Amino acid sequence: MNRISILTGNYGSGKTEIALEMARRLAAKGRTALVDLDIVNPYFRSSTQRQALEALGVKVYAPNFAGTNLDLPSLPGEIVAVFEDPDVQVVFDVGGDATGAAALGRYHRYFEREGYELLYVVNACRPLSGTPEEIAGLLAQIEAKSQLKVSALINNTNLALETDADTLMAGQQVVQAVARTLGLPIAYLAGMPQVLEALPQAVRQAYEGRLFAFTPVMRPDWLDE
């Protein structure tokens, strides 16, 4: 990983869950910050997990109006501090469309100066992400607005609690097609532990060290009622 990792992806991709898990893992190794730059979705922001993250030692930064009934794209100036401290690992959680990516553009000169990895999370079961063409099109919009380049893809294809290994593998075919077209690597296959454990042995071996297991914490209880 680079010191600065950026997670983005279309609505419902699961990029926030992955950003949270990355921050938790990094916190076990050293000083870590999570920057919630998702100014698009007011309901599933990583900063809602602030208390749990800070208990682990993760410093959380969020838009000035996050967690209120206002949803304005106001970004705290203190975010710049994460670029100035070379001893802090930083995870950015960014809104997954052109509007959300525009928040990245505000800081692009800092990212270019410090170095970064921009990871694009794909859930091929979501609208506008079901075909390689749709994914590549949205990815191109995000690159244009953020003035940054995607470094790698993450396959997090899922149907929430209905996800199984076949679901993830079907998405893998789509993500592989995008990777071939754009010349990008696939950084991780992500999913709940039981899904990853059920993958074919050949896939598990091929992606050894790149199976990213996480337990969702953002899913509200009312979705299961």
C-alpha positions in Angstrom: 0.0 0.0 0.0 0.9 3.6 -0.5 0.8 5.8 2.5 -2.3 7.4 1.0 -5.1 5.1 -0.2 -8.2 6.4 -1.9 -11.4 4.2 -2.2 -14.0 5.1 -4.7 -16.8 3.3 -6.5 -20.4 3.6 -7.7 -23.2 3.8 -5.1 -23.6 0.4 -3.5 -20.1 -0.8 -4.4 -19.2 -1.3 -0.8 -16.2 1.1 -0.9 -17.1 2.5 2.5 -17.0 -0.9 4.1 -13.6 -1.6 2.6 -12.3 1.8 3.6 -13.4 1.1 7.2 -11.7 -2.3 7.2 -8.5 -0.9 5.8 -8.4 1.8 8.5 -9.0 -0.8 11.2 -6.1 -3.0 9.9 -3.7 -0.1 9.6 -4.5 1.2 13.1 -3.2 -2.1 14.4 0.2 -1.3 12.9 0.6 2.5 13.5 -0.9 5.9 13.3 -3.9 6.0 10.9 -6.4 8.6 9.7 -9.6 8.1 7.7 -10.9 11.0 5.7 -14.6 10.9 4.8 -14.9 12.8 1.5 -18.2 11.3 0.5 -20.2 14.5 0.1 -22.7 12.7 -2.1 -24.3 10.1 0.1 -25.5 11.4 3.5 -26.7 8.0 4.7 -23.7 5.6 4.5 -20.7 7.7 5.5 -17.7 6.2 7.1 -17.6 9.1 9.6 -20.7 7.6 11.2 -18.3 5.0 12.6 -16.2 7.7 14.2 -16.6 6.5 17.8 -15.6 2.9 17.0 -12.7 4.1 14.8 -11.3 6.5 17.3 -11.4 3.8 20.0 -8.9 2.0 17.8 -6.8 5.1 17.4 -8.0 6.2 14.0 -8.2 9.9 13.5 -11.4 10.7 11.5 -11.9 13.7 9.3 -15.3 14.5 7.7 -17.1 17.3 5.8 -18.2 20.1 8.2 -21.9 19.2 7.8 -21.6 15.4 8.0 -24.0 13.9 10.5 -26.4 16.9 10.4 -29.5 17.6 8.4 -27.4 19.8 6.1 -25.6 18.2 3.2 -23.4 20.8 1.7 -20.0 20.1 0.1 -18.1 21.9 2.8 -14.7 20.4 3.5 -12.6 21.2 6.6 -9.2 22.8 6.0 -7.6 20.5 8.5 -7.7 17.7 5.9 -4.5 19.2 4.5 -2.8 18.1 7.7 -2.9 14.4 6.6 -0.6 15.3 3.7 2.0 16.9 5.9 2.6 14.1 8.3 4.7 11.3 6.6 4.2 8.9 9.5 0.4 8.6 9.2 -1.3 6.1 6.9 -4.4 7.7 5.4 -7.5 6.2 3.9 -9.8 8.4 1.9 -13.5 7.4 1.4 -14.8 9.3 -1.6 -18.2 9.6 -3.3 -18.4 7.3 -6.3 -19.6 9.6 -9.1 -18.3 12.7 -10.9 -19.7 15.0 -8.2 -18.1 13.1 -5.4 -14.8 12.9 -7.3 -14.7 16.7 -7.6 -13.9 16.8 -3.9 -10.7 14.9 -4.7 -9.8 17.5 -7.4 -9.5 20.1 -4.7 -6.6 18.2 -3.2 -5.1 16.7 -6.4 -1.8 18.7 -6.1 -1.3 17.2 -2.6 -2.0 13.7 -3.8 0.4 14.1 -6.7 3.1 15.5 -4.4 2.8 12.8 -1.8 1.9 9.8 -4.0 -1.3 7.7 -3.7 -3.2 4.7 -4.8 -6.7 5.2 -6.1 -8.7 1.9 -5.8 -11.9 1.6 -7.7 -14.4 -0.7 -6.1 -16.8 -2.6 -8.3 -20.1 -4.3 -7.4 -21.3 -5.7 -10.7 -24.7 -6.3 -9.3 -25.4 -2.6 -9.0 -27.0 -0.3 -11.6 -24.4 1.3 -13.9 -21.8 -1.3 -13.0 -23.2 -4.4 -14.7 -21.1 -4.2 -17.8 -17.4 -3.4 -18.6 -18.5 -0.5 -20.7 -20.6 1.1 -17.8 -17.8 0.6 -15.3 -15.2 2.0 -17.6 -17.4 5.0 -18.4 -18.0 6.0 -14.8 -14.3 5.3 -13.9 -13.3 7.8 -16.7 -15.6 10.4 -15.3 -14.1 10.1 -11.9 -10.6 10.3 -13.2 -11.5 13.5 -15.2 -13.1 15.2 -12.2 -10.6 14.2 -9.6 -7.6 14.8 -11.9 -6.2 11.5 -10.6 -5.6 8.1 -12.2 -7.1 4.9 -10.9 -4.3 2.5 -9.8 -6.2 -0.8 -9.5 -9.7 -2.4 -9.3 -11.3 -4.2 -6.4 -14.0 -6.8 -7.1 -16.6 -6.5 -4.3 -19.6 -7.9 -6.3 -22.3 -8.8 -3.8 -26.0 -9.1 -3.2 -25.7 -8.2 0.5 -26.7 -11.1 2.7 -27.6 -13.2 -0.3 -24.1 -13.2 -1.7 -22.3 -16.5 -2.3 -19.1 -17.5 -4.1 -20.9 -17.7 -7.4 -22.0 -14.1 -7.1 -18.4 -12.9 -6.6 -17.1 -15.1 -9.4 -19.7 -13.8 -11.8 -18.6 -10.3 -11.0 -15.0 -11.3 -11.4 -15.6 -12.0 -15.1 -16.8 -8.4 -15.5 -14.0 -6.9 -13.5 -11.4 -8.9 -15.4 -12.8 -7.6 -18.7 -12.5 -4.0 -17.4 -8.9 -4.7 -16.2 -7.9 -6.0 -19.6 -9.5 -3.1 -21.4 -8.0 -0.4 -19.2 -4.7 -2.2 -18.4 -5.3 -2.1 -14.7 -4.5 -4.8 -12.1 -7.1 -6.3 -9.8 -5.9 -5.5 -6.3 -8.3 -7.5 -4.2 -11.3 -9.9 -4.3 -13.3 -8.6 -1.4 -16.2 -10.0 0.5 -17.5 -11.5 3.7 -15.2 -14.2 5.2 -17.6 -17.1 4.4 -17.9 -16.0 0.8 -14.1 -15.9 0.3 -13.7 -19.2 2.0 -16.1 -20.8 -0.4 -14.2 -19.7 -3.5 -12.7 -22.4 -5.7 -9.2 -23.5 -4.4 -7.6 -22.4 -7.7 -9.0 -18.8 -7.3 -7.9 -18.7 -3.6 -4.4 -19.7 -4.7 -4.2 -17.3 -7.6 -5.3 -14.4 -5.3 -3.3 -15.5 -2.2 -2.6 -12.3 -0.2 -5.3 -10.4 -2.1 -8.5 -11.9 -0.6 -9.9 -9.0 1.4 -12.3 -10.2 4.0 -14.5 -7.8 6.0 -17.7 -8.0 8.1 -20.2 -5.3 7.1 -20.9 -2.7 9.8 -22.8 -0.1 7.7 -25.9 -2.2 6.9 -28.8 -0.8 8.9 -31.0 -3.2 10.8 -34.2 -2.1 9.0 -32.9 -3.6 5.7 -33.2 -7.0 7.3 -36.7 -6.5 8.8 
